[in-house]
């Protein structure tokens, strides 16, 4: 399934506008990794534990959005966006959303 952040797909014609689709997840790391990440803030640099957590969360949110689009009979998603928010310390929500369409 094609996913784009634009409102159209070059070379394709939107035949049907199916509707809004989204997928989300809330992810956190276990206490041991959270403690290690906290120590990293003292010395500086990338906090790999959180980078990995957010990568995993983005993938889950996108997969859930794709599943919703497939269930509606779409073959593409246009206008896709990702949004994140902190739910609590060490946990973030990631939302992937867009417009499910049928293109030819």
C-alpha atoms as a printed R data frame, in Angstrom:
    type eleno elety resid chain resno       x      y       z
1   ATOM     1    CA   UNK     A     1   0.000  0.000   0.000
2   ATOM     2    CA   UNK     A     2   1.303  3.419  -0.960
3   ATOM     3    CA   UNK     A     3   1.604  6.047   1.795
4   ATOM     4    CA   UNK     A     4   2.397  9.680   1.004
5   ATOM     5    CA   UNK     A     5   2.440 12.901   2.980
6   ATOM     6    CA   UNK     A     6   1.126 14.881   0.006
7   ATOM     7    CA   UNK     A     7  -2.524 15.334  -0.956
8   ATOM     8    CA   UNK     A     8  -2.042 13.419  -4.207
9   ATOM     9    CA   UNK     A     9   0.154 10.730  -5.721
10  ATOM    10    CA   UNK     A    10   2.013 11.812  -8.847
11  ATOM    11    CA   UNK     A    11   0.922  9.753 -11.849
12  ATOM    12    CA   UNK     A    12  -2.108  8.311 -10.038
13  ATOM    13    CA   UNK     A    13  -5.730  9.371 -10.079
14  ATOM    14    CA   UNK     A    14  -7.785  9.293  -6.890
15  ATOM    15    CA   UNK     A    15 -10.926  7.341  -7.820
16  ATOM    16    CA   UNK     A    16 -12.480  7.202  -4.367
17  ATOM    17    CA   UNK     A    17 -11.991  9.113  -1.135
18  ATOM    18    CA   UNK     A    18 -12.633  6.467   1.517
19  ATOM    19    CA   UNK     A    19 -12.036  8.344   4.745
20  ATOM    20    CA   UNK     A    20  -9.924  9.112   7.773
21  ATOM    21    CA   UNK     A    21  -7.693  6.343   9.124
22  ATOM    22    CA   UNK     A    22  -5.441  6.291  12.148
23  ATOM    23    CA   UNK     A    23  -3.318  4.064  14.312
24  ATOM    24    CA   UNK     A    24  -1.789  4.736  17.686
25  ATOM    25    CA   UNK     A    25   0.244  3.194  20.459
26  ATOM    26    CA   UNK     A    26   1.630  4.178  23.844
27  ATOM    27    CA   UNK     A    27   5.122  2.856  24.459
28  ATOM    28    CA   UNK     A    28   7.434  2.857  27.449
29  ATOM    29    CA   UNK     A    29  10.697  1.218  28.416
30  ATOM    30    CA   UNK     A    30  11.193 -0.861  31.509
31  ATOM    31    CA   UNK     A    31  12.634  0.739  34.642
32  ATOM    32    CA   UNK     A    32  16.203 -0.505  34.062
33  ATOM    33    CA   UNK     A    33  16.470  1.127  30.658
34  ATOM    34    CA   UNK     A    34  14.730  4.255  31.975
35  ATOM    35    CA   UNK     A    35  17.373  4.562  34.707
36  ATOM    36    CA   UNK     A    36  20.166  4.169  32.158
37  ATOM    37    CA   UNK     A    37  18.552  6.841  29.974
38  ATOM    38    CA   UNK     A    38  18.385  9.153  32.989
39  ATOM    39    CA   UNK     A    39  22.104  8.705  33.577
40  ATOM    40    CA   UNK     A    40  22.765  9.554  29.931
41  ATOM    41    CA   UNK     A    41  21.245 13.010  30.453
42  ATOM    42    CA   UNK     A    42  24.095 13.808  32.834
43  ATOM    43    CA   UNK     A    43  26.858 13.180  30.276
44  ATOM    44    CA   UNK     A    44  24.907 14.175  27.159
45  ATOM    45    CA   UNK     A    45  24.474 12.506  23.790
46  ATOM    46    CA   UNK     A    46  21.768 10.468  22.144
47  ATOM    47    CA   UNK     A    47  19.495  8.515  24.447
48  ATOM    48    CA   UNK     A    48  19.381  5.353  22.358
49  ATOM    49    CA   UNK     A    49  16.763  3.687  24.559
50  ATOM    50    CA   UNK     A    50  14.245  6.420  23.745
51  ATOM    51    CA   UNK     A    51  15.223  6.543  20.075
52  ATOM    52    CA   UNK     A    52  14.554  2.810  19.828
53  ATOM    53    CA   UNK     A    53  11.291  3.136  21.767
54  ATOM    54    CA   UNK     A    54   9.992  5.865  19.438
55  ATOM    55    CA   UNK     A    55  11.070  3.974  16.296
56  ATOM    56    CA   UNK     A    56   9.169  0.926  17.504
57  ATOM    57    CA   UNK     A    57   6.122  3.035  18.397
58  ATOM    58    CA   UNK     A    58   6.073  4.746  14.975
59  ATOM    59    CA   UNK     A    59   6.168  1.381  13.223
60  ATOM    60    CA   UNK     A    60   3.288  0.027  15.341
61  ATOM    61    CA   UNK     A    61   1.160  3.140  14.784
62  ATOM    62    CA   UNK     A    62   1.743  3.042  11.013
63  ATOM    63    CA   UNK     A    63   0.955 -0.687  10.845
64  ATOM    64    CA   UNK     A    64  -2.308 -0.116  12.737
65  ATOM    65    CA   UNK     A    65  -3.232  2.748  10.395
66  ATOM    66    CA   UNK     A    66  -2.479  0.500   7.400
67  ATOM    67    CA   UNK     A    67  -4.668 -2.245   8.847
68  ATOM    68    CA   UNK     A    68  -7.559  0.172   9.228
69  ATOM    69    CA   UNK     A    69  -7.108  1.375   5.626
70  ATOM    70    CA   UNK     A    70  -7.007 -2.208   4.309
71  ATOM    71    CA   UNK     A    71 -10.187 -3.061   6.228
72  ATOM    72    CA   UNK     A    72 -11.921 -0.138   4.507
73  ATOM    73    CA   UNK     A    73 -10.768 -1.340   1.072
74  ATOM    74    CA   UNK     A    74  -8.189  1.375   0.394
75  ATOM    75    CA   UNK     A    75  -5.055  0.882  -1.669
76  ATOM    76    CA   UNK     A    76  -3.283  4.096  -0.610
77  ATOM    77    CA   UNK     A    77  -3.107  6.712   2.138
78  ATOM    78    CA   UNK     A    78  -2.593 10.380   1.348
79  ATOM    79    CA   UNK     A    79  -1.831 13.258   3.702
80  ATOM    80    CA   UNK     A    80  -0.190 10.935   6.230
81  ATOM    81    CA   UNK     A    81   1.085 12.580   9.410
82  ATOM    82    CA   UNK     A    82   2.733 11.437  12.617
83  ATOM    83    CA   UNK     A    83   2.151 13.093  15.959
84  ATOM    84    CA   UNK     A    84   3.576 12.317  19.358
85  ATOM    85    CA   UNK     A    85   2.831 13.340  22.895
86  ATOM    86    CA   UNK     A    86   4.172 12.492  26.304
87  ATOM    87    CA   UNK     A    87   1.698 10.516  28.376
88  ATOM    88    CA   UNK     A    88   3.931 10.307  31.430
89  ATOM    89    CA   UNK     A    89   7.641 10.272  32.129
90  ATOM    90    CA   UNK     A    90   9.181  7.529  30.010
91  ATOM    91    CA   UNK     A    91   6.022  6.854  27.974
92  ATOM    92    CA   UNK     A    92   4.963  8.423  24.691
93  ATOM    93    CA   UNK     A    93   1.931  8.124  22.479
94  ATOM    94    CA   UNK     A    94   2.471  8.060  18.735
95  ATOM    95    CA   UNK     A    95  -0.431  8.600  16.339
96  ATOM    96    CA   UNK     A    96  -0.250  7.998  12.585
97  ATOM    97    CA   UNK     A    97  -3.155  9.345  10.539
98  ATOM    98    CA   UNK     A    98  -4.169 10.162   7.007
99  ATOM    99    CA   UNK     A    99  -6.861  9.802   4.361
100 ATOM   100    CA   UNK     A   100  -7.561  6.377   2.896
101 ATOM   101    CA   UNK     A   101  -8.178  6.445  -0.860
102 ATOM   102    CA   UNK     A   102  -8.493  4.177  -3.890
103 ATOM   103    CA   UNK     A   103  -6.096  5.192  -6.672
104 ATOM   104    CA   UNK     A   104  -5.527  3.955 -10.206
